[in-house]
Amino acid sequence: MAQTTIERERHTEERSAYAIAIRQLEAAAHYLNLDRSLLEVLKHPRRELIVNFPVKMDDGSIRVFTGYRVHHNPARGPAKGGIRYHPEVTLDETRALAMWMTWKCAVVNIPYSGAKGGVVCDPKRLSVHELENLTRRYITEISMLIGPESDIPAPDVGTNPQVMAWIMDTYSMHKGYTVPAVVTGKPIAIGGSEGRLEATGRGVMVMAHEALRQLGRTLEGATVAIQGFGNVGSATAKLMHQAGAKVVAISDVRGGIYNPNGLNIPALLHCAGRDGCIQAYRDAELITNEELLELPCDVLVPAALHGVITGHNAERIQARIIVEAANGPVTPDADEILDDRGILVVPDILANAGGVVVSYFEWVQDLQAFFWEEEEVNLKLEKAMRRSYHHVAQTAEQNKVNMRMGAYIIGVNRVAEATTIRGIYP
Ligand code: GLU
């Protein structure tokens, strides 16, 4: 059979995130005994938009940036997924992230299909003004895709509520009226949801709690190491600390700190987001990001980028449980090793779904123009996460597979079912 362009690219790229996503899908398809032609449909993103666009910089020069927006399988609802600003954004990575969003929304049973977007840039090296120009122009370039009924962006690595506000404003200016439901993760003042900022971290905390419970332990007193101190890492640290866990290590792109007696999380949260915050902390040993992953602890939370636990270091991981707050932090090679070693991995498409669950709540509130209190949001989130955890754990047990495969079986099955029931047009 002739290969599609995507298949050719996938075979030539080393460490391709999309190749990993395909490997995971194929394994799930095997368990589900999925029809081959249906598998072919699910393997391919439905549409991919590449945009190259000029941005006026502060010094008067003009720079051309490249951005992407990918929709995976549209069967279960409008496309949903974050926008990433990072120097290493690629089409391959965006494809993988879009596919993971599809399974994630299906696992927690919210009516969306997966999408992802990104711009190749280093937001830390752009002024606020340049970041705003870049965002407004990127959104204009992908405006044929986005809309409250078609594709709803959200924050991801390198973007934040302010960027979401510019997205909402740009889209609204084009329409001529205000459309809050076009994007989620917005500031509360313009239709954001209570609880959205901490939602991914809250979900991660609930997952750690459930995983520990499964092993006859509690979060109270459990030791936790967190890689990443961005939105997700810092919220996870805060909520874990509040729940009585002992956060012993944390890191950012520059490196990390470790104190087996626990870190002063409230003090660290004070300077979160500022360069050098972690490194200036006194009462701990400086460690590298690689060392953090290999520390003795009960719960390891990779909350940065994909591909950090691989066949090379999986043998040295000492955590009892890994909760994947990032998308794709553990590679399939590492999965096999961790399985053999009895380390429980709560997979990304379940573990970090709290963000998109509250994004869904935000979208519903915007569409109804009726807003909920934080308590209600958090309660509904925790309920959805717990229910999904137990569904995944049960499915894993019934099929004698790990939690990742349990989650894939549920997610892929729901999308396959929707695709089949809708039929092929025309
Ligand atoms: N970027 C987040 C994720 O990977 C959130 C997506 C959303 O809220 O739509 O799940």
Residues whose N, C-alpha, C, O or C-beta is under 5 A from the ligand:
A	BS01	LIG	K80 G81 G82 I152 A154 P155 D156 N352 G355 V356 S359
